[in-house]
Amino acid sequence: MTKLSIDDKEYDSEDLTKEQTEIVNLLNLGQNSLSLLNHMVRCTQSVQQMKTEELKTSLEGRPTISDVTKKQADDIKKSLDADTNAK
């Protein structure tokens, strides 16, 4: 027995008509869709903020995280190549 609450009034889902149950199902689908869309908006906003900071950093002539990571990867590769050639 599931209860649903609308404007602080509780209703027993077992007493709903087929049409009322369909409305409840549609409301649940809408709520799930809104949750997913809100999550997508938050993710998009985060990426926008990160990329804005990345562009600002790049325009100011400072190294970006990807620059540092690429340099570290190149340094590691050179070190591994040197170790391989030394053997």
Biopython code that builds the backbone (N, CA, C, O; Angstrom):
import numpy as np
from Bio.PDB.StructureBuilder import StructureBuilder

atoms = [
    (1, "MET", "N", (0.849, -1.164, 0.000)),
    (1, "MET", "CA", (0.000, 0.000, 0.000)),
    (1, "MET", "C", (0.902, 1.237, 0.000)),
    (1, "MET", "O", (1.577, 1.521, 0.990)),
    (2, "THR", "N", (0.908, 1.960, -1.103)),
    (2, "THR", "CA", (1.719, 3.155, -1.235)),
    (2, "THR", "C", (0.852, 4.386, -1.037)),
    (2, "THR", "O", (-0.269, 4.472, -1.539)),
    (3, "LYS", "N", (1.391, 5.319, -0.304)),
    (3, "LYS", "CA", (0.692, 6.584, -0.087)),
    (3, "LYS", "C", (1.327, 7.643, -0.966)),
    (3, "LYS", "O", (2.542, 7.650, -1.164)),
    (4, "LEU", "N", (0.502, 8.538, -1.495)),
    (4, "LEU", "CA", (1.053, 9.682, -2.173)),
    (4, "LEU", "C", (0.476, 10.921, -1.521)),
    (4, "LEU", "O", (-0.649, 10.913, -1.020)),
    (5, "SER", "N", (1.255, 11.976, -1.535)),
    (5, "SER", "CA", (0.878, 13.188, -0.830)),
    (5, "SER", "C", (0.825, 14.355, -1.798)),
    (5, "SER", "O", (1.777, 14.608, -2.536)),
    (6, "ILE", "N", (-0.304, 15.069, -1.788)),
    (6, "ILE", "CA", (-0.469, 16.264, -2.606)),
    (6, "ILE", "C", (-1.010, 17.358, -1.689)),
    (6, "ILE", "O", (-2.055, 17.197, -1.059)),
    (7, "ASP", "N", (-0.286, 18.466, -1.624)),
    (7, "ASP", "CA", (-0.686, 19.590, -0.761)),
    (7, "ASP", "C", (-0.987, 19.136, 0.670)),
    (7, "ASP", "O", (-2.013, 19.492, 1.250)),
    (8, "ASP", "N", (-0.077, 18.352, 1.216)),
    (8, "ASP", "CA", (-0.172, 17.864, 2.601)),
    (8, "ASP", "C", (-1.368, 16.947, 2.857)),
    (8, "ASP", "O", (-1.731, 16.715, 4.010)),
    (9, "LYS", "N", (-1.972, 16.434, 1.815)),
    (9, "LYS", "CA", (-3.069, 15.476, 1.967)),
    (9, "LYS", "C", (-2.608, 14.146, 1.383)),
    (9, "LYS", "O", (-2.087, 14.097, 0.269)),
    (10, "GLU", "N", (-2.804, 13.064, 2.142)),
    (10, "GLU", "CA", (-2.348, 11.747, 1.703)),
    (10, "GLU", "C", (-3.476, 10.975, 1.024)),
    (10, "GLU", "O", (-4.646, 11.059, 1.398)),
    (11, "TYR", "N", (-3.061, 10.212, 0.000)),
    (11, "TYR", "CA", (-3.991, 9.366, -0.733)),
    (11, "TYR", "C", (-3.386, 7.969, -0.824)),
    (11, "TYR", "O", (-2.170, 7.818, -0.948)),
    (12, "ASP", "N", (-4.224, 6.968, -0.763)),
    (12, "ASP", "CA", (-3.784, 5.580, -0.887)),
    (12, "ASP", "C", (-3.800, 5.208, -2.365)),
    (12, "ASP", "O", (-4.826, 5.321, -3.036)),
    (13, "SER", "N", (-2.639, 4.761, -2.865)),
    (13, "SER", "CA", (-2.536, 4.449, -4.289)),
    (13, "SER", "C", (-3.444, 3.286, -4.705)),
    (13, "SER", "O", (-3.811, 3.166, -5.874)),
    (14, "GLU", "N", (-3.795, 2.449, -3.761)),
    (14, "GLU", "CA", (-4.683, 1.329, -4.088)),
    (14, "GLU", "C", (-6.107, 1.798, -4.412)),
    (14, "GLU", "O", (-6.877, 1.066, -5.032)),
    (15, "ASP", "N", (-6.446, 3.002, -3.996)),
    (15, "ASP", "CA", (-7.789, 3.534, -4.242)),
    (15, "ASP", "C", (-7.877, 4.342, -5.533)),
    (15, "ASP", "O", (-8.946, 4.849, -5.874)),
    (16, "LEU", "N", (-6.759, 4.467, -6.257)),
    (16, "LEU", "CA", (-6.762, 5.270, -7.485)),
    (16, "LEU", "C", (-7.429, 4.524, -8.633)),
    (16, "LEU", "O", (-7.356, 3.298, -8.723)),
    (17, "THR", "N", (-8.073, 5.275, -9.500)),
    (17, "THR", "CA", (-8.628, 4.686, -10.720)),
    (17, "THR", "C", (-7.478, 4.453, -11.699)),
    (17, "THR", "O", (-6.352, 4.887, -11.459)),
    (18, "LYS", "N", (-7.766, 3.776, -12.782)),
    (18, "LYS", "CA", (-6.746, 3.525, -13.807)),
    (18, "LYS", "C", (-6.244, 4.852, -14.361)),
    (18, "LYS", "O", (-5.041, 5.029, -14.553)),
    (19, "GLU", "N", (-7.143, 5.771, -14.614)),
    (19, "GLU", "CA", (-6.767, 7.076, -15.156)),
    (19, "GLU", "C", (-5.888, 7.841, -14.166)),
    (19, "GLU", "O", (-4.911, 8.472, -14.570)),
    (20, "GLN", "N", (-6.221, 7.793, -12.884)),
    (20, "GLN", "CA", (-5.417, 8.465, -11.857)),
    (20, "GLN", "C", (-4.034, 7.834, -11.736)),
    (20, "GLN", "O", (-3.039, 8.533, -11.542)),
    (21, "THR", "N", (-3.981, 6.520, -11.850)),
    (21, "THR", "CA", (-2.692, 5.814, -11.806)),
    (21, "THR", "C", (-1.832, 6.227, -12.993)),
    (21, "THR", "O", (-0.624, 6.408, -12.844)),
    (22, "GLU", "N", (-2.429, 6.376, -14.158)),
    (22, "GLU", "CA", (-1.685, 6.819, -15.343)),
    (22, "GLU", "C", (-1.140, 8.233, -15.144)),
    (22, "GLU", "O", (-0.024, 8.535, -15.566)),
    (23, "ILE", "N", (-1.923, 9.093, -14.503)),
    (23, "ILE", "CA", (-1.451, 10.453, -14.224)),
    (23, "ILE", "C", (-0.269, 10.405, -13.263)),
    (23, "ILE", "O", (0.721, 11.109, -13.463)),
    (24, "VAL", "N", (-0.362, 9.579, -12.222)),
    (24, "VAL", "CA", (0.743, 9.435, -11.267)),
    (24, "VAL", "C", (1.990, 8.929, -11.986)),
    (24, "VAL", "O", (3.092, 9.423, -11.745)),
    (25, "ASN", "N", (1.820, 7.954, -12.860)),
    (25, "ASN", "CA", (2.959, 7.420, -13.612)),
    (25, "ASN", "C", (3.591, 8.502, -14.483)),
    (25, "ASN", "O", (4.815, 8.582, -14.585)),
    (26, "LEU", "N", (2.762, 9.330, -15.110)),
    (26, "LEU", "CA", (3.277, 10.413, -15.947)),
    (26, "LEU", "C", (4.015, 11.450, -15.095)),
    (26, "LEU", "O", (5.059, 11.963, -15.498)),
    (27, "LEU", "N", (3.469, 11.751, -13.920)),
    (27, "LEU", "CA", (4.143, 12.673, -13.011)),
    (27, "LEU", "C", (5.501, 12.114, -12.569)),
    (27, "LEU", "O", (6.480, 12.855, -12.490)),
    (28, "ASN", "N", (5.559, 10.826, -12.285)),
    (28, "ASN", "CA", (6.833, 10.186, -11.914)),
    (28, "ASN", "C", (7.838, 10.261, -13.058)),
    (28, "ASN", "O", (9.014, 10.552, -12.840)),
    (29, "LEU", "N", (7.374, 9.999, -14.273)),
    (29, "LEU", "CA", (8.248, 10.086, -15.444)),
    (29, "LEU", "C", (8.765, 11.511, -15.612)),
    (29, "LEU", "O", (9.945, 11.722, -15.893)),
    (30, "GLY", "N", (7.879, 12.485, -15.440)),
    (30, "GLY", "CA", (8.293, 13.884, -15.539)),
    (30, "GLY", "C", (9.337, 14.236, -14.501)),
    (30, "GLY", "O", (10.313, 14.921, -14.809)),
    (31, "GLN", "N", (9.143, 13.774, -13.269)),
    (31, "GLN", "CA", (10.105, 14.060, -12.202)),
    (31, "GLN", "C", (11.459, 13.419, -12.497)),
    (31, "GLN", "O", (12.504, 14.036, -12.289)),
    (32, "ASN", "N", (11.434, 12.176, -12.984)),
    (32, "ASN", "CA", (12.692, 11.505, -13.345)),
    (32, "ASN", "C", (13.391, 12.234, -14.485)),
    (32, "ASN", "O", (14.615, 12.365, -14.486)),
    (33, "SER", "N", (12.613, 12.705, -15.451)),
    (33, "SER", "CA", (13.192, 13.452, -16.574)),
    (33, "SER", "C", (13.817, 14.754, -16.094)),
    (33, "SER", "O", (14.915, 15.113, -16.520)),
    (34, "LEU", "N", (13.122, 15.460, -15.212)),
    (34, "LEU", "CA", (13.667, 16.701, -14.666)),
    (34, "LEU", "C", (14.961, 16.455, -13.912)),
    (34, "LEU", "O", (15.903, 17.239, -14.025)),
    (35, "SER", "N", (15.019, 15.382, -13.148)),
    (35, "SER", "CA", (16.250, 15.058, -12.410)),
    (35, "SER", "C", (17.403, 14.817, -13.376)),
    (35, "SER", "O", (18.512, 15.305, -13.154)),
    (36, "LEU", "N", (17.151, 14.077, -14.434)),
    (36, "LEU", "CA", (18.194, 13.798, -15.433)),
    (36, "LEU", "C", (18.625, 15.083, -16.127)),
    (36, "LEU", "O", (19.820, 15.327, -16.296)),
    (37, "LEU", "N", (17.669, 15.899, -16.527)),
    (37, "LEU", "CA", (17.999, 17.158, -17.200)),
    (37, "LEU", "C", (18.784, 18.093, -16.275)),
    (37, "LEU", "O", (19.732, 18.741, -16.719)),
    (38, "ASN", "N", (18.406, 18.171, -15.014)),
    (38, "ASN", "CA", (19.148, 18.998, -14.060)),
    (38, "ASN", "C", (20.579, 18.505, -13.904)),
    (38, "ASN", "O", (21.509, 19.304, -13.803)),
    (39, "HIS", "N", (20.754, 17.187, -13.886)),
    (39, "HIS", "CA", (22.103, 16.618, -13.805)),
    (39, "HIS", "C", (22.913, 17.011, -15.046)),
    (39, "HIS", "O", (24.084, 17.376, -14.940)),
    (40, "MET", "N", (22.285, 16.933, -16.212)),
    (40, "MET", "CA", (22.971, 17.297, -17.451)),
    (40, "MET", "C", (23.355, 18.780, -17.449)),
    (40, "MET", "O", (24.440, 19.141, -17.904)),
    (41, "VAL", "N", (22.477, 19.628, -16.943)),
    (41, "VAL", "CA", (22.767, 21.059, -16.864)),
    (41, "VAL", "C", (23.965, 21.303, -15.945)),
    (41, "VAL", "O", (24.868, 22.066, -16.286)),
    (42, "ARG", "N", (23.971, 20.651, -14.778)),
    (42, "ARG", "CA", (25.084, 20.832, -13.841)),
    (42, "ARG", "C", (26.405, 20.357, -14.448)),
    (42, "ARG", "O", (27.440, 20.999, -14.269)),
    (43, "CYS", "N", (26.368, 19.244, -15.159)),
    (43, "CYS", "CA", (27.590, 18.740, -15.804)),
    (43, "CYS", "C", (28.078, 19.720, -16.870)),
    (43, "CYS", "O", (29.271, 20.013, -16.954)),
    (44, "THR", "N", (27.158, 20.218, -17.674)),
    (44, "THR", "CA", (27.512, 21.162, -18.726)),
    (44, "THR", "C", (28.074, 22.448, -18.131)),
    (44, "THR", "O", (29.051, 22.990, -18.646)),
    (45, "GLN", "N", (27.475, 22.937, -17.062)),
    (45, "GLN", "CA", (27.974, 24.140, -16.404)),
    (45, "GLN", "C", (29.384, 23.922, -15.865)),
    (45, "GLN", "O", (30.223, 24.819, -15.942)),
    (46, "SER", "N", (29.645, 22.747, -15.327)),
    (46, "SER", "CA", (30.985, 22.441, -14.805)),
    (46, "SER", "C", (32.021, 22.454, -15.911)),
    (46, "SER", "O", (33.104, 23.018, -15.754)),
    (47, "VAL", "N", (31.684, 21.828, -17.036)),
    (47, "VAL", "CA", (32.619, 21.797, -18.167)),
    (47, "VAL", "C", (32.843, 23.217, -18.688)),
    (47, "VAL", "O", (33.975, 23.595, -18.991)),
    (48, "GLN", "N", (31.770, 24.004, -18.791)),
    (48, "GLN", "CA", (31.903, 25.383, -19.254)),
    (48, "GLN", "C", (32.843, 26.170, -18.330)),
    (48, "GLN", "O", (33.705, 26.914, -18.799)),
    (49, "GLN", "N", (32.672, 26.002, -17.045)),
    (49, "GLN", "CA", (33.508, 26.709, -16.082)),
    (49, "GLN", "C", (34.964, 26.272, -16.200)),
    (49, "GLN", "O", (35.869, 27.106, -16.185)),
    (50, "MET", "N", (35.192, 24.957, -16.319)),
    (50, "MET", "CA", (36.561, 24.446, -16.453)),
    (50, "MET", "C", (37.228, 24.973, -17.714)),
    (50, "MET", "O", (38.376, 25.417, -17.680)),
    (51, "LYS", "N", (36.503, 24.922, -18.826)),
    (51, "LYS", "CA", (37.079, 25.347, -20.101)),
    (51, "LYS", "C", (37.302, 26.858, -20.130)),
    (51, "LYS", "O", (38.252, 27.329, -20.755)),
    (52, "THR", "N", (36.442, 27.618, -19.464)),
    (52, "THR", "CA", (36.650, 29.063, -19.364)),
    (52, "THR", "C", (37.940, 29.348, -18.610)),
    (52, "THR", "O", (38.738, 30.186, -19.030)),
    (53, "GLU", "N", (38.146, 28.649, -17.494)),
    (53, "GLU", "CA", (39.385, 28.812, -16.722)),
    (53, "GLU", "C", (40.598, 28.373, -17.533)),
    (53, "GLU", "O", (41.650, 29.010, -17.486)),
    (54, "GLU", "N", (40.443, 27.274, -18.281)),
    (54, "GLU", "CA", (41.551, 26.786, -19.112)),
    (54, "GLU", "C", (41.921, 27.816, -20.171)),
    (54, "GLU", "O", (43.103, 28.065, -20.408)),
    (55, "LEU", "N", (40.915, 28.417, -20.811)),
    (55, "LEU", "CA", (41.172, 29.432, -21.829)),
    (55, "LEU", "C", (41.828, 30.662, -21.201)),
    (55, "LEU", "O", (42.782, 31.210, -21.753)),
    (56, "LYS", "N", (41.321, 31.090, -20.060)),
    (56, "LYS", "CA", (41.877, 32.251, -19.365)),
    (56, "LYS", "C", (43.351, 32.009, -19.022)),
    (56, "LYS", "O", (44.196, 32.883, -19.216)),
    (57, "THR", "N", (43.640, 30.829, -18.516)),
    (57, "THR", "CA", (45.018, 30.463, -18.177)),
    (57, "THR", "C", (45.908, 30.508, -19.414)),
    (57, "THR", "O", (47.018, 31.039, -19.381)),
    (58, "SER", "N", (45.403, 29.944, -20.496)),
    (58, "SER", "CA", (46.167, 29.897, -21.745)),
    (58, "SER", "C", (46.400, 31.298, -22.295)),
    (58, "SER", "O", (47.497, 31.611, -22.758)),
    (59, "LEU", "N", (45.370, 32.143, -22.246)),
    (59, "LEU", "CA", (45.501, 33.512, -22.755)),
    (59, "LEU", "C", (46.485, 34.332, -21.926)),
    (59, "LEU", "O", (47.117, 35.253, -22.442)),
    (60, "GLU", "N", (46.614, 34.003, -20.658)),
    (60, "GLU", "CA", (47.552, 34.700, -19.780)),
    (60, "GLU", "C", (48.965, 34.154, -19.902)),
    (60, "GLU", "O", (49.880, 34.635, -19.233)),
    (61, "GLY", "N", (49.149, 33.144, -20.759)),
    (61, "GLY", "CA", (50.483, 32.604, -21.011)),
    (61, "GLY", "C", (50.976, 31.619, -19.973)),
    (61, "GLY", "O", (52.142, 31.227, -19.988)),
    (62, "ARG", "N", (50.085, 31.213, -19.062)),
    (62, "ARG", "CA", (50.479, 30.234, -18.055)),
    (62, "ARG", "C", (50.230, 28.832, -18.606)),
    (62, "ARG", "O", (49.322, 28.649, -19.416)),
    (63, "PRO", "N", (51.009, 27.845, -18.187)),
    (63, "PRO", "CA", (50.778, 26.478, -18.681)),
    (63, "PRO", "C", (49.460, 25.918, -18.150)),
    (63, "PRO", "O", (49.101, 26.126, -16.991)),
    (64, "THR", "N", (48.760, 25.214, -19.009)),
    (64, "THR", "CA", (47.513, 24.569, -18.612)),
    (64, "THR", "C", (47.818, 23.191, -18.058)),
    (64, "THR", "O", (48.940, 22.698, -18.175)),
    (65, "ILE", "N", (46.829, 22.580, -17.463)),
    (65, "ILE", "CA", (47.002, 21.223, -16.933)),
    (65, "ILE", "C", (47.406, 20.271, -18.048)),
    (65, "ILE", "O", (48.272, 19.419, -17.851)),
    (66, "SER", "N", (46.785, 20.409, -19.223)),
    (66, "SER", "CA", (47.128, 19.507, -20.326)),
    (66, "SER", "C", (48.564, 19.728, -20.779)),
    (66, "SER", "O", (49.235, 18.776, -21.176)),
    (67, "ASP", "N", (49.054, 20.981, -20.727)),
    (67, "ASP", "CA", (50.459, 21.244, -21.073)),
    (67, "ASP", "C", (51.389, 20.530, -20.104)),
    (67, "ASP", "O", (52.345, 19.874, -20.517)),
    (68, "VAL", "N", (51.105, 20.662, -18.817)),
    (68, "VAL", "CA", (51.928, 20.041, -17.784)),
    (68, "VAL", "C", (51.883, 18.527, -17.920)),
    (68, "VAL", "O", (52.915, 17.859, -17.849)),
    (69, "THR", "N", (50.675, 17.983, -18.117)),
    (69, "THR", "CA", (50.517, 16.536, -18.252)),
    (69, "THR", "C", (51.277, 16.024, -19.466)),
    (69, "THR", "O", (51.931, 14.984, -19.392)),
    (70, "LYS", "N", (51.197, 16.751, -20.596)),
    (70, "LYS", "CA", (51.910, 16.332, -21.800)),
    (70, "LYS", "C", (53.413, 16.367, -21.561)),
    (70, "LYS", "O", (54.128, 15.454, -21.972)),
    (71, "LYS", "N", (53.899, 17.423, -20.893)),
    (71, "LYS", "CA", (55.336, 17.507, -20.598)),
    (71, "LYS", "C", (55.763, 16.349, -19.698)),
    (71, "LYS", "O", (56.812, 15.744, -19.923)),
    (72, "GLN", "N", (54.956, 16.037, -18.680)),
    (72, "GLN", "CA", (55.288, 14.918, -17.789)),
    (72, "GLN", "C", (55.314, 13.606, -18.573)),
    (72, "GLN", "O", (56.201, 12.776, -18.371)),
    (73, "ALA", "N", (54.345, 13.421, -19.463)),
    (73, "ALA", "CA", (54.296, 12.197, -20.265)),
    (73, "ALA", "C", (55.528, 12.106, -21.168)),
    (73, "ALA", "O", (56.122, 11.038, -21.316)),
    (74, "ASP", "N", (55.905, 13.238, -21.769)),
    (74, "ASP", "CA", (57.104, 13.249, -22.617)),
    (74, "ASP", "C", (58.353, 12.931, -21.807)),
    (74, "ASP", "O", (59.220, 12.184, -22.261)),
    (75, "ASP", "N", (58.444, 13.504, -20.595)),
    (75, "ASP", "CA", (59.599, 13.239, -19.731)),
    (75, "ASP", "C", (59.668, 11.764, -19.352)),
    (75, "ASP", "O", (60.746, 11.169, -19.356)),
    (76, "ILE", "N", (58.532, 11.180, -19.029)),
    (76, "ILE", "CA", (58.492, 9.754, -18.667)),
    (76, "ILE", "C", (58.909, 8.901, -19.853)),
    (76, "ILE", "O", (59.680, 7.953, -19.706)),
    (77, "LYS", "N", (58.391, 9.247, -21.042)),
    (77, "LYS", "CA", (58.747, 8.485, -22.247)),
    (77, "LYS", "C", (60.252, 8.575, -22.510)),
    (77, "LYS", "O", (60.888, 7.570, -22.829)),
    (78, "LYS", "N", (60.819, 9.774, -22.376)),
    (78, "LYS", "CA", (62.272, 9.942, -22.594)),
    (78, "LYS", "C", (63.053, 9.115, -21.589)),
    (78, "LYS", "O", (64.069, 8.508, -21.929)),
    (79, "SER", "N", (62.579, 9.094, -20.354)),
    (79, "SER", "CA", (63.254, 8.331, -19.309)),
    (79, "SER", "C", (63.185, 6.840, -19.615)),
    (79, "SER", "O", (64.179, 6.130, -19.464)),
    (80, "LEU", "N", (62.027, 6.363, -20.039)),
    (80, "LEU", "CA", (61.889, 4.949, -20.394)),
    (80, "LEU", "C", (62.732, 4.589, -21.610)),
    (80, "LEU", "O", (63.342, 3.520, -21.655)),
    (81, "ASP", "N", (62.765, 5.492, -22.604)),
    (81, "ASP", "CA", (63.579, 5.245, -23.790)),
    (81, "ASP", "C", (65.061, 5.180, -23.422)),
    (81, "ASP", "O", (65.807, 4.348, -23.938)),
    (82, "ALA", "N", (65.470, 6.075, -22.519)),
    (82, "ALA", "CA", (66.870, 6.093, -22.083)),
    (82, "ALA", "C", (67.204, 4.799, -21.341)),
    (82, "ALA", "O", (68.275, 4.227, -21.542)),
    (83, "ASP", "N", (66.301, 4.342, -20.494)),
    (83, "ASP", "CA", (66.526, 3.082, -19.764)),
    (83, "ASP", "C", (66.611, 1.917, -20.733)),
    (83, "ASP", "O", (67.450, 1.032, -20.564)),
    (84, "THR", "N", (65.762, 1.904, -21.735)),
    (84, "THR", "CA", (65.747, 0.803, -22.712)),
    (84, "THR", "C", (67.030, 0.810, -23.531)),
    (84, "THR", "O", (67.606, -0.248, -23.787)),
    (85, "ASN", "N", (67.481, 1.984, -23.942)),
    (85, "ASN", "CA", (68.693, 2.088, -24.745)),
    (85, "ASN", "C", (69.943, 1.768, -23.935)),
    (85, "ASN", "O", (70.943, 1.311, -24.489)),
    (86, "ALA", "N", (69.892, 2.003, -22.637)),
    (86, "ALA", "CA", (71.053, 1.747, -21.771)),
    (86, "ALA", "C", (71.257, 0.258, -21.547)),
    (86, "ALA", "O", (72.360, -0.165, -21.199)),
    (87, "LYS", "N", (70.216, -0.547, -21.738)),
    (87, "LYS", "CA", (70.322, -1.993, -21.460)),
    (87, "LYS", "C", (70.898, -2.732, -22.598)),
    (87, "LYS", "O", (71.054, -3.951, -22.527)),
]
sb = StructureBuilder()
sb.init_structure("model")
sb.init_model(0)
sb.init_chain("A")
sb.init_seg("    ")
for serial, (resi, resn, name, xyz) in enumerate(atoms, 1):
    if name == "N":
        sb.init_residue(resn, " ", resi, " ")
    sb.init_atom(name, np.array(xyz, "f"), 0.0, 1.0, " ", f" {name:<3s}", serial, name[0])
structure = sb.get_structure()
